[in-house]
Amino acid sequence: MAGKFELVVAENGGVRIRLVNGAGNILAVSGIYRDSAAAASGVTEIREHAATAHIADYSSPPPQ
C-alpha cells in the first residue's frame, strides 16, 4: 500500500502535514500552515523538492 500525506489540525490552530507510510507509521510532520489550502501547496512543494533532495547529515559533531 502506498503512503499518503494527511492534513491534520495543529494543536494551537492551523494545519500540519503528516507523511504516513503504507503501514500507517508517521514518517514526518511539518510545521504549521495557516489553512488547508496552504498545507496542500506545501505538499506540492515537498513532492517537488524531495525527488532531488540530498541528505545533509547533522547527526554527529564535525571532526576536530
C-alpha positions in Angstrom: 0.0 0.0 0.0 1.3 3.5 -0.9 2.0 6.1 1.6 0.0 9.3 1.9 0.0 12.9 3.0 -2.5 13.7 5.7 -3.6 17.3 6.6 -4.4 17.4 10.3 -5.4 20.2 12.7 -2.4 21.6 14.6 -2.5 21.8 18.4 -2.6 25.6 18.5 -4.6 26.2 15.4 -3.6 25.9 11.7 -2.9 22.7 9.8 0.1 20.3 9.7 1.1 17.8 7.1 1.9 14.3 8.1 3.7 11.9 5.8 2.5 8.4 6.6 3.8 5.1 5.1 1.7 2.2 3.8 1.8 0.5 7.3 0.3 3.7 8.9 3.6 4.8 10.6 4.2 8.6 10.7 7.4 9.4 8.9 7.4 13.2 9.1 5.4 16.1 10.5 5.5 19.6 9.1 5.5 23.0 10.6 2.1 24.8 10.9 0.4 26.2 7.9 -2.4 28.8 8.2 -5.1 26.7 6.5 -5.7 23.5 4.4 -5.1 25.4 1.1 -1.6 26.5 2.3 -0.9 23.0 3.5 -1.9 21.5 0.2 0.5 23.9 -1.5 3.1 22.7 1.0 2.5 19.1 -0.1 3.2 20.1 -3.8 6.4 21.8 -2.7 7.5 18.8 -0.7 6.9 16.5 -3.7 8.9 18.7 -6.0 11.9 19.1 -3.6 12.0 15.6 -2.2 12.7 14.0 -5.6 16.0 15.7 -5.9 17.0 16.5 -2.3 20.4 15.5 -1.0 21.0 14.1 2.5 22.7 16.5 4.9 23.8 14.5 8.0 24.0 16.7 11.1 23.5 13.8 13.5 27.1 13.9 14.8 29.5 16.7 15.6 32.1 17.6 13.0 35.6 16.1 13.5 38.1 18.4 15.1 
